[in-house]
Every structure is written in structure tokens, then in C-alpha cells.
Amino acid sequence: MTTATLIGLVAGSLTTLAWLPQVLRAFRTRSTKDFAWEWFAMFGTGVGAWLIYGFLAAAPAVIAANALTLVLVLALGALKLTHSARSR
């Protein structure tokens, strides 16, 4: 493993895992009102594009970080959808 790949994996892990407390907090408090649907669309599209780029560039650090980030963002979006439906 190259130094660049190792740095990429550490950086990707830290920025991706930074989402975990937010997802857990939203799950515990059942509050996702501060997240705009437009944000989910823009951020999710961007993460998806990075994921595609990672596959095209054969960059494991980019693939791993963005695949996990996409899962966390989709989980947060599912919570928002569930919470929005309950509040109606």
C-alpha cells in the first residue's frame, strides 16, 4: 500500500465516520428537521459522483469513503422520510 493510499484511507475514514454521530443523534432524537431535502439531493449526488469517479480511477480510498458516506446519507434520508411521515 502506498503512502498516498494510506493517507486517503485515513482521511476518508475520518470524514465519513464524522457522519455517524449525526445519524445516531437523528435516530435517538427522531429529529431531522434541520436537514433540507435539497441538501440530501445535492450531497447525495455529489457523493455518488465521487463513488463513480473512484471506480473509474481505481482509487480504493475514494471508493471506500464514498460508499460508506452514501450509506450513512441514505440512512439519514430514510430517517427524515420516516419522521416526516409521522409528523403529518
N, C-alpha and C positions, 0 to 999 in steps of 0.2 A: 504494500500500500504506500502510495506516495504521500509526501508531507501535505501537498495541496488537497488530496482526497481526505486525509485525516482532519485537516482544518475545516474543510467543507462539511464533514460529518459532525464535528463538534458544533460548528456554527448552526447548521441545520437542526441539530438536536435541541439546542438551546432556544432558538426562535420558534420551533414547533412546539416544544413542551411548555413554552410560555402560555400557550392557549389552554392547557389542561386546567389550571386553576379557574379560568373564566367559565369553561364548560361545566366544571364541578359546581361552581357557585350558582350558575344559572339553574342547574339541576336541583340543588338544595333549596334555593330561594323561590324557584319557579317563576323567575322574573327575567325576561329577555326583552323588555320594552325599550331598552336603550339601544338596541340593535335595529337599524333600518334595513328593510328588505333590499333597498338599493345597494347597501353596503354588502350584503350577502351576495348579490348578483355580481357586483364588481370584483370583490375579493375572491369569490369562488372561481370566477372566470380567469382571473389572474393566476391563481394557484394551479388551475387546470392547465393553463398555457405553460407555466413553468414545468409542470409534470411532463407534458408533451415534449418540451424542449429537452428535459433531462433524458428522456428515452432517445430522442434524435441525436443528442450529443453523447450518449452512452456515459452519463455522469451519475454514478451511484449516489453521491451525496445529494444531488438535486432531486433525484427520483425519490429517495427515502424521505427526505424532509417534506417534500410537497405532497407525497401520497398520504403521509400521516396528518399533515395540516389539512388536507382536503377532507379526511375522515372526521377530524375534530370540528371543522366548519360545518360539515353536513350534519353532525350530531347537534351542534348548536342551532342550526336552522330547523332541525326536526323538533327540538325543544320549543323554539319560538312558534312554530306552527301549532304544536300541541297546546301551548299556553294561550295562543291567540284564539284557538277554537274554544277553549274552556271559558275564556272571559266574555264570550258572546252570549 
